[in-house]
Amino acid sequence: MSTLATDTGLAAVRREIERACRDAGRDPSAVTLVAVSKTFEPDVILPVIAAGQRVFGENRVQEAKAKWPALTAQHPGLELHMIGPLQSNKAKEAVALFDAIHSIDRPSLCEALAKEIEKQGRRPRLFVEINTGAEPQKAGILPQDADAFLTQCRERYGLTIDGLMCIPPADEAPAPHFALTAKIAGRNGLKLLSMGMSADFPVAIAMGATHVRVGSAIFGARG
Ligand SMILES: *Cc1c(COP(=O)(O)O)cnc(C)c1O
């Protein structure tokens, strides 16, 4: 992919975010664009950093560890977000490497993260993933279990959860899934909503997303 195409992708996504915010009567500064760079090499990521993008998302600890420390050292002020499934035995590396974790989905991970946050004195922002479509193959807490899980995070593990994340089923209209996630967040006093990908981020912004996770619309199709 050419550098030009990458820049065009980022600029187009930024314009769409501004338009969606205007339509929804929201301040564009209330929406963080997480540029999902998974599978892309640093030579493709660098022009996007040069164009001013500061927040990036990866879905694998090993890949992020291989790619990002060098980029972060060269470009102070970057934020790295973990958006993919996280194994409890990677909690130590995840707390050290990421500024936010979007994929908290079970008590054992809470326990491991709480231990590492305490040990490292470093606290990434934390999102609980909600499996809004109750899809068996997908990670996340079922909507009917969300309130109890959030209480457990707080009371049993002493974890402050900042927001919720969802990935709607691929074959359904996303709006009801975004609305359900926003409703669960609202009644639990959570301010952050990680929702919306390349295909549906304007809808997510209309439903209150504070973090949109956009990959292919910025970087092109993944190989
Ligand atoms: C890959 C990925 C994205 C980005 O998907 P695109 O359709 O390329 O924008 C967003 N969220 C998660 C959890 C992902 O794994």
The ligand as a Gaussian input file, in Angstrom:
#p B3LYP/6-31G(d) Opt

LIG

0 1
 C       -9.416000      -5.895000      14.076000
 C      -10.280000      -5.277000      15.116000
 C      -10.856000      -4.011000      14.898000
 C      -10.698000      -3.219000      13.620000
 O      -11.453000      -3.801000      12.603000
 P      -11.657000      -3.068000      11.174000
 O      -12.867000      -3.682000      10.634000
 O      -10.415000      -3.368000      10.394000
 O      -11.810000      -1.618000      11.436000
 C      -11.616000      -3.466000      15.931000
 N      -11.816000      -4.126000      17.098000
 C      -11.272000      -5.347000      17.328000
 C      -11.539000      -6.004000      18.638000
 C      -10.502000      -5.967000      16.350000
 O       -9.976000      -7.174000      16.591000

